Amino acid sequence: MSNPITPQGTDCTELNLGFLPLLDAAPLIVAQEAGFFADAGLQVRLHREGNWASLRDKLSLKLIDAAHLLAPLVVASQTSLASTAIRNRLTTALSLGLNGNAITFSNALSAALGCALPATQAELGPALKAVIDDRHKRGLPKLVFGTVFPMSMHTYLLRTFFDQANIDPNQDIGIRVVPPQQMVEALTQGDVDGFCVGEPWNTDAVRACQGNLALLGYDIWPDAPEKVLAVHADFADQQPDTHQALIGALLRACQWLDGPNSLASVAHWLAKPDYLNCDSDLLLEAMQAPWHDGQPRWHKVFFRNRATYPNPDHARWMLTQMQAARQLPEKRVSDAEVIDRAYQPEIWKKVFKKMTTVPKAETPTDSET
C-alpha cells in the first residue's frame, strides 16, 4: 500500500477522531504519527475519551467525525425505532482488527479454582462452575465480572464462555461495566472478581500482582471481531470522498502494524501522554509475551486474515448475542436492515481496490463476502 489515497475534491479535510486508551487504538495513532493521514490530505486531531458511552455520544451528536468504537455499538445504533436513534445512527466500512481481548481473574478467585492459570477452556469452565456452585450452597454473593460495556465483544465473549461452561450468565454471576483503564483498580479494590478487557490492562493486572490471566478471547473465538472505525451515517453519505480517504489512511496503518519491526515504534508512540500515557515496556510486554501455543498471547491482527473487512456475518452474530442478553427492544427493524445499515463492505471494497500494492490473496472475492 505504498500509494496513499488522496481525497479528490473532498468537502472536509479537518477531522476530529475519538479513541479509548487501548492497544487496539493503534491504527489511528499510527496513521497520525507515521503521516498516513497527512499523505491522504487529512488534518486530524485525536481525542482520548474516558469511556465508550462518552465516545458513542460524541459521535452520535456529531461532536467528532469518526471514532475507534466497539463494533456492537454500531450495530446497536441501528436497532431502536426511537426517533433520536434514527437521527443518531452510526455505520462502519472498516474493521480495525481481530482478537486482542483476554479474561483475567483476581488472585482470590485464581486460588479457589484448583487449577493452574492460564488454563484451557475445557479446564477452566468446570473449575469456575464448581466455585460458583460452592458459593451458592454457602450463601455467598455471586461472583462479579467486569466488562467494558453491555454491548461489547467483551460481554459477548464472557457470556459465550459462561454458556459453554453451563454457567447461566443471566443468573449465576454478575456483570458490571468498568472503563478499561479502571479495570485493574476495580480488581484491586475487590469490586470485580475478574474481567474481560483489551490490552494492556490484562498485562497491567499481572505486572501489579493483582490478578492472573486466565483465558484469551482468541481461545473462545479465534479471529473474533473487535473495534471498528465508526462514523455517523450522515458523514458517510455527505462526505464520501473524505470518508474514503480516512479509510485509505487507516488501511495503510493496519498493514504497517502487521509488518516487521513495527512494535518498538508502536510502543513509543502509544505510550505518549496524549495517547495511552503509560510505560512503553508495559505495552511491549502486552504485545509480545508468549502464550502456550508459542504465539504472542495478544494474537492481534490488524491487516492479515481480512482483518480490516467489515464482515456482515459478524454483525449478524452480534445481533444474536444482543437477543440472548435481552438487550434488544421487542419492536425493531429487521435484522437484515440493521446489518445493511450498520456494515458497509462495498465502501471498503472500493477503497481497498485503490491500494496498488495489496497482495491478491488479501482481497476477498464477491463470493467470499
N, C-alpha and C positions, 0 to 999 in steps of 0.2 A: 504494500500500500504506500509506495513512495510518492505517488502523485496525490496531493490533497484535493479535496473537492472545495472549490471556491464558489461562494454563492453568486449567482448571476442575477443582478438586479434585485438583490434581497431588499425587503422592506424594513428590516431591522437588523442592525449589526451589533448593537449593545444588548447584552443579555445578562440576566441575574439567575444564577443556578444555585439551588439548595442541596445540602447533603447532611448526613449524620456522621459523626466521627467513628468510622469503621474502616477496616482494611478494604472492604469491597466498594468504598467510595473512590478507590484508586483511579478508575478511568477518568473521572472528572479532574482530579488533581494532576494526573499525568498530562492530560490534554492541555491543562493550563501551564504547568511548569515546563513541559517539553515544547511548547509553542504550537501545538496542533490546532488550537482554537484560532490563534493569530494567523496561521497559514490558511485557514478557511475563511478569513476575513471577518472574524468574530471578536468582539471585545467583551470578555466575560468577567463577571465578578462572582466569586464563590462565597456563599453564605452558609456558615455552620449553624445548625439548629440543635436544640436540646432533646427533642423527641419527635416521633413520627407524626403525632397528631398536629403539632405545630407546623411541620413541613407540609403535610397534606393541606392544611387550612390555608397557608400562604399561597400554595399553588392554586387551590380552588378559587381564592379571592383575587388571583392574578397579581399578587404582590411580588412573585417571582415568575420566571418564564418556563423553567423546567427544573426537575429535581431527580436525584438519586432516591428512589422510593421503593417501598415494599410492593412487590408485584400484586399481591392480593388487594391492596388498596385501590389500585387502578380498576381491577375487576369489580370490586365492591362499589365504586363510584357510579357504576352503570346499572346497579340493581334496583335502586329505590325509584318509586314513581313520584316522590315528592317534588314539587316544583323547584325547590332550592337545589336538590341533587341534579335535576335536569340542567340547571344553569351552570352547575359546577362539575360537570363530567370530565373525567381525566382519560387519557389514552396513552398508548405506548407503541413505538415502532422499533424499539431496541432493547434487548436484554443486556444487562451489564455483567453477565457471567453466570456460572453454575457452581453449586456447592458453597462451602465456606462456614456452615454452622456446626456447632457441637453442643453436647449436653454435659454439664458439669454438676457434680454432687458436692454437698457440704462434707466436711470431714466427719461429722457425726453420722450422716446417712451412709457415707462410704464404709465406716466401721461396722455399721449394723447389717450390711449386706451379706457378709460371709463369703464374698468372692473378691478377687483382686481386680483393681481398676487400672487401666481400661479393660473392658470385657467385651465379648461378642454379644450381639443381641440375644442369642439363644441362652447365654449365661445370665445376662443382666435382667431380662424380663422376669423370669421366675424368682430370682433373688429379690427384686424390688417388690413383686407381688406378695412374697412371704412377709416382708417387712410391713407392708400396708395392711395385710390381714391380721398380723400380730398386733399392730397398733389399734386396729378396730376392736379386737377382742378385749384389749386392755382399757378401752375407752379413751385413748389418747387422741389429740387433734389430728386432723388429716395432714398429710404432707402437702406442702405448697411449693409449686414450681413457677419460676419467673419466666415470662416471655415478653418480647418487646412490644407487642400489640396484639389485640384479639384476632385481627385479620392479618396474619403474617404466616410465612412459611415456617417460622419458628414454632408457632402454635400448632400448626398442622403436622409438622414432623413429630412434635411431642405427642400429640393425640394419636398419630399413627403408631408410634412406639408403644403407647399405653394399650391401644386396642389389640395389638399383636401379642401383648403380654397378658391379655384377659383382665386388664385394669380398665374400669369404666372411667373415662376422663370427665364425664359429667357428674359422677357420684363419688368416686373413690379418692380423688385428690382435689386439691385446689390449684387454680391457675391465676397468677397475679401479674399485672402489667408493670414492668420496671424498665425505664430507659436504659439502653445498652451500657452507657458509661457509668451507670449506678448499680450494675449487677453485682460487682464484687463487694461493694459496701452492703448491699441487701443480704448477701450470703454471710458476710462477716457479722452483721447485726442479728442474724437469725430470722430475718423477715421471710426468707425463702430457704427451702432445703436443697434446691437445685435450680438450674436454669438452662434454657436453650438460647444461645446468643451467637452472633458472629464474632470473629476475631478482631482485635486482640484480647477481648475481655475474658475468654476462657483461659488463655495463657497467663493473663494477669492474675487470675484467681489462683492458679497453680504456683506461680512465682511468689505470691504473697502467702503461700501455705494455708490458704483458706478453703481450698477445695481440690477435687480430683476430677480430671477429665474422664468421663465415663463412656461416652459413645459419640461417634461422629454422625452428623446429618447424612454424610455420604454412605454410612453403613445402613441407614434406613432407606434412603433412595439415592443411588448413585446418579450424579449429574442432575440433581434437582434444581429447579429454577430458584432464583433469589430476587435480587433487586432489578429494577428496570429504569430506563430514562422515561420519566412521566412528564407529560405536558398537558396543559388544558386543551380540550378539543378545539376551542376557538383558535388557539395558537397554531395547531396543526393545519386547520382549514384556511386561516387567513394569512399565514406566513410560511407557505410550503417551502420556499427556497431556503429561508433561514433554518427551518426545521431540518431539512435535508443536509445543510451544511454542518449543523450541530451533530447530527448522526454520523456524518462522514468523519469529523474530527475525533469523535469518541471511538469509532471503529479503528482508526489508526492507533489510538491509545490502547485499546484492548489487544490489538495484535502485538504492539510493542511490549505490553505487560507479559505476554506469553513467550516472548523471545528470550534469548540467552542474556545473562549478565544484567538483568534489569533490577534485581532485588535490592542491591545496595542503594541505587538511586531512588527507588520507590520508598525505602525506609527513611532515607534522608528527607525526602520531600514531605512524606506523610507525617513525620514527627514534628514538623514546624508548628509553632503556636497557633497559627490560624487554621490548622487542619486537625490532626489528632492530638497534638500537644502532649506528646509522651516520649519516652525513651526509644530511640531507634533500635536499640538492642532488643527491646520487647517485641517490636514489630518484626525484626528479622527472625527471632525465635518462633513467633507465631506462624510465620510463613514457611520456615524451613524445618522445624522439629519433625522427626520421622515418626511414622505410625508402624504398626506391626506388619503391614504389607510392604514396607520398605519405601513407600511414597511419603512425601510431606503430608502431615496429618491434615493440613488445611484443605488439600485436594481441590483448591480453587483453580478453575479455568476461566479465562476472560474471553478467549477467541476460539481455541480449538473446540472440537466436538460441537460445532454450530452454536457455540455459547452465546453469540450475540443475536441469534434468531428469536424473534418474539413468537413463540410457538402457541397457536391457539389451543392445542391439547393441554398445555399447562394451565391455561385459563379455565378450561373445562374441568380439570381436576380440582382446581381451587374452588369452583362453584360447588362441587360435591362435598368438599370439606366444610364450606360455609353452611351447607344444609345440615350436615351431621352435627355441627357445633351449634345449631339453632340460631344462626346469625342472620338468616335471610328473612325479609318480610314475606308474609304469606302471598301477597299480591305483588307481582313484579313482571317485568317484560320477560320474554322467553330467553332461555339460556343461549340460544343461537344468536339472538340480537345483542345480548350482553357481550358475548365473545367478539362479535363482529365490530362492535363499537370500541371495546377496550383494547384489543390487539389488532395491529395493522401491519401484517407481514408484507403486504405489497409495497409499502413505502420502504421498508428495509431492503427488499429485493432491488428496488430501483436504485437506491444509494449503493448497495453492495456491488452492483454490476458496473458502477463507475470507477470502482477501485481497481486500478490496472494491473497490480501485481499480486492479486489474490490467487492462490493455488486452485486449480479447477476443482479438486476434490472437496474444497471447503464450501463451494457454492451449491446449495441444495437445489435439486430439480423441482419442477412443479409437482411431480408425482410424490416426492419426498415430503412436500409441505402440505 
